[in-house]
Amino acid sequence: MKSKKIHRRDIIKILGTTGIILASTPFINKVNSIPENLDSMNSVGMKPLGTPPIHGIDPNDIYFRNSVPARQNPGFMSPMEFLTHFDYGKIITDSDGELKREFNLNVIPQEITIAHNLSYPAWTFNGIVPGPTLRATVGDKLKINFGNGDSHSHNIHFHGIHSADMDGVFEIIPPGGSFTYEFTAEPFGIFPYHCHVLPLTKHVGKGLYGTLIIDPKKPRTKAKELVMVMNGFDIDFDNENEFYTINGIPNYYVENPINLKLNEKIRIYLVNMTEFDQINSFHLHGQLFHYYPNGTMLTPSEFTDTVIQCQGMRGILEFTYNKPGKYIFHAHQAEFAELGWLGIFNVES
């Protein structure tokens, strides 16, 4: 018997009149321990290889989940953890004596929870959707070990500057296979990475994407830094999303507001990896933000409260709240907001 199509309007009815999913189904698996003062390092940016520790933390020693081998049981990360989780890699000395920042990214088929009693058969990088946020400094030598633990062929395409043989398009990695990507981190900015095996709609739509942040050599000014990846889920595989999210669970930041401090500078790394829809957007209530397209310039292009991004587009949002209270942020496509792309900032004095 043919399964009944799930219409987006039906999902809105499921969410209820407020549009809030109680997305408290356990989604969290603890990653390796995170230093208590990691926020101070995040706020000042990443230093180049071989530089002294920042605020007592040696960035060369900070590499959380990136060392998980292919096909090993992965962990989960809540959207709240994902906001401030930056994978800085492990510093190694390569066979040629050169210092490199090493990461491991493994494709793992994984059932992920996106709402109460609703799981999704995702393709993941290291067990999570979106994949880990990699971070380095411009000029760093990167070594990214890719392992394919799925029964389908996959690869990784990194946006940015690199040689043709590191572009991750023609090298199709079969099940159980591996490949090592090596290139210099340049220029500074925000760069998505994703599987580039055809059909792209399936490989991206099922979750194979993440973000690479390359910091300038002179760190950006101190701020509370957050990563937000806009995405969607086509749960009945009809090439139309039934849910829209920031960082993987619809309305998670409604039930779990993001706490901000009054007069605290906020920096959001915003990336759009939504499949099946031409554009997505971010709208901030109660304040305006400076917008830096791609993060590749140090001067903002505009001062606004709404920005539109096509898939693969990204940028930095910087703002400060000078009045306490609860402020919502959401997609400025009303249907996207009703289907899960909605959150709350709780600004406290």
Secondary structure, 3 states (H helix, E strand, C coil): CCCCCCCHHHHHHHHCCCCCCCCCCCCCCCCCCCCCCHHHHHHHCCCCCCCCCECCECHHHCCCHHHCCCCCCCCCCCHHHHHCCCECCEEEECCCCCEEEEEEEEEEEEEEEEECCEEEEEEEECCECCCCEEEEECCCEEEEEEEECCCCCECCEECCCCCHHHCCCCCCECCCCEEEEEEECCCCEEEEEECCCCCHHHHHHCCCEEEEEEECCCCCCCCEEEEEEEEEECCCCCCCCCEEEECCCCCHHHHCCEEEECCCEEEEEEEECCCCCCEEEEEECCCCEEEEECCCCCCCCEEECEEEEECCCEEEEEEECCCCEEEEEECCCHHHHHCCCEEEEEEEC
